[in-house]
Amino acid sequence: MSMAEVKYFVVDLPRTKAIVDVDLSKKMVKVIECSNSDFCTKFKIAVGDCPPYCQVVVEAKNYAFKRGRVKAAIYEVSCGGFGY
């Protein structure tokens, strides 16, 4: 069994900023924190996880899996990148 390759990204859209966890081996994206989560929860767009059509998820997949044009500013964050 191989070790899962997980990367963390900051996705910066015009009105939304989010931190996502991308599992490259399983091709799964999980939103850890999002500035738009209150809106999505209030209007029942996201119950638990973000839907696959969420712009944050789409942009993270486009960047991580090299598909389509990336329209967001995306920064990779390493685990040791915070200086602790």
KATA-V818313 format. One record per pair of residues at least 4 apart in sequence whose ideal C-beta (glycine too) atoms are under 8 Angstrom apart, sorted by the first residue. I is the first residue (numbers start at 1). J is the second residue. Records with the same first field share a line. If there is no record, write none. Layout:
I=J ; J
This chain:
2=25
4=23 ; 24 ; 25 ; 26
5=23 ; 24 ; 25
6=21 ; 22 ; 23 ; 24
7=21 ; 22 ; 24 ; 64 ; 76
8=19 ; 20 ; 21 ; 22 ; 32 ; 76 ; 77 ; 78 ; 79
9=19 ; 20 ; 22 ; 60 ; 63 ; 64 ; 74 ; 75 ; 76 ; 77
10=17 ; 18 ; 19 ; 20 ; 74 ; 75 ; 77
11=16 ; 17 ; 18 ; 19 ; 20 ; 56 ; 59 ; 60 ; 72 ; 73 ; 74
12=17 ; 72 ; 73 ; 74 ; 75
13=17 ; 18 ; 55 ; 56 ; 59 ; 71 ; 72
15=36
16=34 ; 35 ; 36 ; 55 ; 56
17=34 ; 35
18=31 ; 32 ; 33 ; 34 ; 35 ; 36 ; 56
19=31 ; 32 ; 33 ; 34 ; 77
20=29 ; 30 ; 31 ; 32 ; 56 ; 57 ; 60
21=29 ; 30 ; 31 ; 32
22=28 ; 29 ; 30 ; 60 ; 61 ; 64
23=27 ; 28 ; 29 ; 30
24=64 ; 65
27=61 ; 65
29=57 ; 60 ; 61 ; 64
30=49
31=37 ; 49 ; 50 ; 54 ; 56 ; 57
33=37
34=40 ; 50 ; 56
36=40 ; 56
37=41 ; 46
38=42
39=43 ; 45
40=45 ; 46 ; 50 ; 54
41=45 ; 46 ; 47
45=51 ; 54
46=50 ; 51 ; 54
50=54 ; 56 ; 57
51=57
52=57 ; 58
53=57 ; 58
54=58
55=59 ; 72
56=60 ; 72
57=61
58=62
59=63 ; 70 ; 71 ; 72 ; 74
60=64 ; 74
61=65 ; 67
62=66 ; 67 ; 68 ; 69 ; 70
63=70 ; 72 ; 74
70=74
77=81
80=84
